Amino acid sequence: MTGKMNWGSVRDRDRIARNGVDSVADMGAPGARPAPKKRPAKAALRAELAAAQAKVTRTIKCPCGHEGTAIVPAAKARARLRCSKCGKIAQ
């Protein structure tokens, strides 16, 4: 006569076979808390915001001879711009 089936163990064994097992070394010591994340200072956030909003003055030269300057955001400094007079892509 066989004993009772422990279905909880069967489910655990199947789950481990399906998903794998995490290494205990990767999780750290049991009960240990992870180091708290340090919040960035307001000055650092303001400097990052100022850098993102910085404007760049760029001289635009069109292939057909038009030329002008434009103030664009730093994020768009390398973007391809079009001439407002002829519509061609400026250099």
Secondary structure, 3 states (H helix, E strand, C coil): CCCCCCHHHHHHHHHHHHHCCCCHHHHCCCCCCCCCCCCCCHHHHHHHHHHHHCEEEEEEECCCCCEEEEEEEHHHCCCCCECCCCCCECC
